[in-house]
């Protein structure tokens, strides 16, 4: 059995873990860049999984232009006379992902049961995502996850994943040390980020990335979030209470679901 500092909180990735938006990100990015005459390969898109889109856009643009830096402070032609900044290109992609979430977003298998388990263990919850805050809020609204206390975007950090910044911010806003947090991730960049922050990490690999050796950094690798149960937590050295010990039923997770505030807390949507 692994030994670990007692876990006080769980920090969740979002895209690909709570909701299956990774394919939507790849499709939206490819479509928007194709409009500029830039072809992104499948490998380009897979390698970027878990990274903030605003960091990727200038990289892809420089590569397409032969390695030169983008002109005008990060703007490039959109195929016509108008020119878009990197932030404007990011907004085009993000808008497509949000539209998909609002119309078709569904929780990944095992999300509701995992959150119920964490609640029963008395663990606080946070999201640490590479997505912008407005997409995080759209996903929480769609899936009925308004009870999650802290929502952190790597786009608000100096460095995105695989740097640890967003996970360190999540721990700070939860009021706990990073070493007392359990992180859940689906991407290699996310696992590297969580481990660099000093967190215990459970990986639920994206099926298209399952062979990436960086998943070996995780403390536990599961095929699906449905495999996250009491025995899995005990393998991490986490005490799991019996069902009658402080059990609280967790509301349903999914479109139209509603949640209650955890342990009398309030939704910590503002920076502490």
C-alpha positions in Angstrom: 0.0 0.0 0.0 1.2 3.5 -0.8 1.7 5.9 2.1 0.6 9.5 1.6 -0.2 12.5 3.6 -3.9 12.4 4.7 -6.0 13.8 1.8 -8.2 16.8 2.6 -9.3 17.8 -0.9 -9.7 16.5 -4.4 -8.7 18.6 -7.4 -10.3 17.6 -10.7 -9.3 18.2 -14.2 -12.3 18.8 -16.4 -12.0 18.2 -20.2 -11.9 14.5 -20.8 -12.4 13.6 -17.1 -15.7 15.1 -16.1 -17.0 15.7 -19.7 -16.0 14.3 -23.1 -14.9 17.6 -24.6 -11.4 16.7 -25.8 -12.6 15.5 -29.3 -14.6 18.8 -29.5 -11.5 20.8 -28.7 -9.5 19.0 -31.4 -12.3 19.4 -34.0 -12.9 23.1 -33.3 -9.1 23.9 -33.4 -8.7 22.1 -36.7 -11.7 23.8 -38.2 -10.7 27.3 -37.1 -7.1 27.0 -38.2 -8.1 25.4 -41.5 -9.9 28.7 -42.1 -6.5 30.4 -42.0 -5.0 27.9 -44.4 -3.2 26.1 -41.5 -3.5 22.4 -41.3 -3.1 20.8 -37.9 -2.2 17.2 -37.9 -3.9 14.7 -35.6 -0.6 14.4 -33.8 -0.5 18.2 -33.3 -3.9 18.0 -31.7 -3.2 15.0 -29.5 0.1 16.4 -28.3 -1.7 19.5 -27.1 -4.2 17.7 -24.9 -4.5 19.3 -21.5 -2.7 22.6 -22.5 -4.4 26.0 -22.6 -5.5 27.0 -26.1 -4.0 30.5 -25.8 -0.5 29.0 -25.4 -1.0 26.7 -28.4 -2.2 29.3 -30.9 1.1 31.3 -31.2 3.0 28.0 -31.4 0.9 26.7 -34.2 1.0 30.0 -36.0 4.8 30.3 -35.8 5.2 26.7 -37.0 2.9 27.4 -40.0 4.9 30.5 -41.0 8.2 28.7 -41.0 9.3 29.5 -37.4 9.0 33.3 -37.5 7.3 35.1 -34.7 3.8 36.3 -35.2 3.5 39.9 -36.2 1.6 42.7 -34.5 1.8 41.2 -31.0 0.4 37.8 -32.0 -2.0 38.5 -34.8 -2.2 36.7 -38.2 -4.4 36.8 -41.2 -7.7 35.0 -41.1 -7.6 34.4 -44.8 -9.0 37.8 -45.7 -8.2 41.4 -45.0 -9.2 41.3 -41.3 -6.6 40.2 -38.7 -7.3 38.4 -35.5 -5.3 38.4 -32.3 -4.4 35.1 -30.6 -7.1 35.9 -28.0 -9.7 36.4 -30.7 -8.8 33.1 -32.4 -9.0 31.4 -29.0 -12.5 32.8 -28.5 -13.6 31.4 -31.9 -12.5 27.9 -30.7 -13.9 28.3 -27.2 -17.2 29.5 -28.5 -17.6 26.3 -30.5 -16.8 24.1 -27.5 -19.2 26.0 -25.2 -22.0 25.6 -27.8 -21.3 21.9 -27.9 -21.4 21.7 -24.0 -24.7 23.6 -23.8 -26.3 21.5 -26.5 -24.9 18.0 -26.0 -22.6 17.9 -23.0 -22.9 14.7 -20.9 -20.9 13.6 -17.8 -18.2 11.0 -18.4 -19.1 7.5 -17.0 -18.5 7.4 -13.2 -18.6 11.1 -12.5 -21.6 11.0 -10.2 -20.4 8.0 -8.3 -16.9 9.5 -7.8 -18.3 12.8 -6.5 -20.6 10.9 -4.2 -17.6 9.0 -2.8 -15.6 12.1 -2.3 -18.5 13.7 -0.5 -18.9 10.7 1.8 -15.2 10.9 2.6 -15.7 14.6 3.6 -13.3 15.8 0.9 -13.6 19.3 -0.5 -13.6 19.7 -4.3 -12.0 22.0 -6.8 -11.5 22.1 -10.6 -8.1 22.9 -12.1 -8.6 23.1 -15.9 -6.7 24.4 -18.9 -10.0 25.7 -20.2 -11.1 29.3 -19.6 -13.4 30.1 -16.7 -16.4 30.7 -18.9 -16.2 27.2 -20.2 -15.6 25.7 -16.7 -18.8 27.5 -15.6 -20.7 26.3 -18.7 -19.7 22.7 -17.9 -20.6 23.0 -14.2 -24.0 24.5 -15.2 -24.7 21.7 -17.7 -23.7 18.9 -15.4 -25.2 20.4 -12.2 -21.8 20.7 -10.5 -22.5 24.1 -8.9 -21.5 22.6 -5.5 -17.9 22.5 -6.5 -16.3 25.1 -4.3 -13.3 26.3 -6.3 -12.9 26.6 -10.1 -9.4 27.5 -11.4 -8.3 28.1 -15.0 -4.8 27.7 -16.2 -5.5 30.6 -18.5 -5.3 32.8 -15.4 -1.8 31.6 -14.6 1.6 32.6 -15.8 2.2 29.1 -17.0 -0.3 26.4 -18.1 -0.1 22.7 -17.7 2.3 20.8 -17.6 3.6 23.5 -15.2 2.0 23.1 -11.7 0.7 26.6 -11.4 -3.1 25.9 -11.7 -2.9 23.0 -9.2 -1.0 25.2 -6.7 -3.6 27.9 -7.0 -6.4 25.4 -6.5 -4.8 24.1 -3.3 -4.2 27.7 -2.0 -7.8 28.6 -2.7 -9.0 25.5 -0.9 -6.9 26.5 2.1 -4.9 23.3 2.1 -1.4 22.2 1.1 -0.8 20.7 -2.3 0.6 17.6 -0.6 -2.8 17.0 1.0 -4.7 17.0 -2.3 -5.6 14.2 -4.6 -5.6 15.2 -8.3 -7.5 13.4 -11.0 -6.3 13.7 -14.6 -6.8 12.3 -18.1 -3.9 13.8 -20.0 -0.1 13.3 -19.7 0.4 17.1 -19.4 -2.1 17.1 -16.6 -0.4 14.3 -14.7 2.9 16.1 -15.0 1.3 19.3 -13.7 -0.3 17.6 -10.7 2.8 15.7 -9.7 5.0 18.8 -10.1 2.6 20.5 -7.6 3.4 17.7 -5.2 -0.1 16.1 -5.3 -1.0 12.5 -5.3 -2.5 11.8 -8.7 -4.9 9.3 -10.2 -4.8 9.1 -14.0 -7.8 8.0 -16.1 -6.0 8.1 -19.5 -7.7 9.4 -22.7 -7.9 6.2 -24.8 -6.0 7.9 -27.6 -3.1 8.7 -25.3 -3.0 5.7 -23.1 0.4 4.6 -24.3 2.1 7.8 -23.2 4.9 7.0 -20.7 4.1 10.1 -18.7 1.1 8.3 -17.2 3.7 6.3 -15.3 4.2 9.3 -13.1 0.7 8.8 -11.7 0.2 7.1 -8.3 -2.7 5.1 -9.7 -3.9 4.5 -13.3 -7.5 3.5 -13.9 -9.2 2.5 -17.2 -12.3 4.5 -16.3 -13.6 6.8 -13.6 -16.1 4.0 -12.9 -13.2 2.0 -11.4 -12.6 4.7 -8.7 -14.1 3.1 -5.6 -13.4 2.5 -2.0 -10.7 -0.2 -2.7 -9.0 2.1 -5.1 -8.8 4.9 -2.6 -7.5 2.5 0.1 -4.7 1.5 -2.3 -3.7 5.1 -2.1 -3.6 4.9 1.7 -6.8 6.9 2.1 -9.2 6.1 4.9 -12.7 5.5 3.6 -15.6 5.7 6.1 -18.3 3.1 6.2 -21.5 4.1 4.5 -23.2 5.0 7.8 -20.3 7.2 8.9 -21.2 10.7 7.8 -22.8 9.6 4.6 -24.6 12.2 2.5 -26.4 11.3 -0.6 -25.0 13.1 -3.6 -27.4 14.7 -6.1 -27.5 13.4 -9.6 -24.9 14.7 -12.0 -25.9 15.5 -15.6 -27.8 18.0 -17.7 -30.6 19.6 -15.6 -29.2 18.3 -12.3 -29.0 20.5 -9.3 -26.6 20.3 -6.4 -26.5 21.5 -2.8 -23.7 23.3 -1.2 -21.2 21.0 0.5 -21.1 21.0 4.2 -22.8 24.4 4.5 -20.1 26.1 2.3 -20.5 28.5 -0.5 -19.4 28.4 -4.1 -16.0 30.0 -4.1 -16.1 31.4 -7.6 -14.1 34.5 -6.7 -10.4 34.6 -6.1 -9.5 34.4 -2.5 
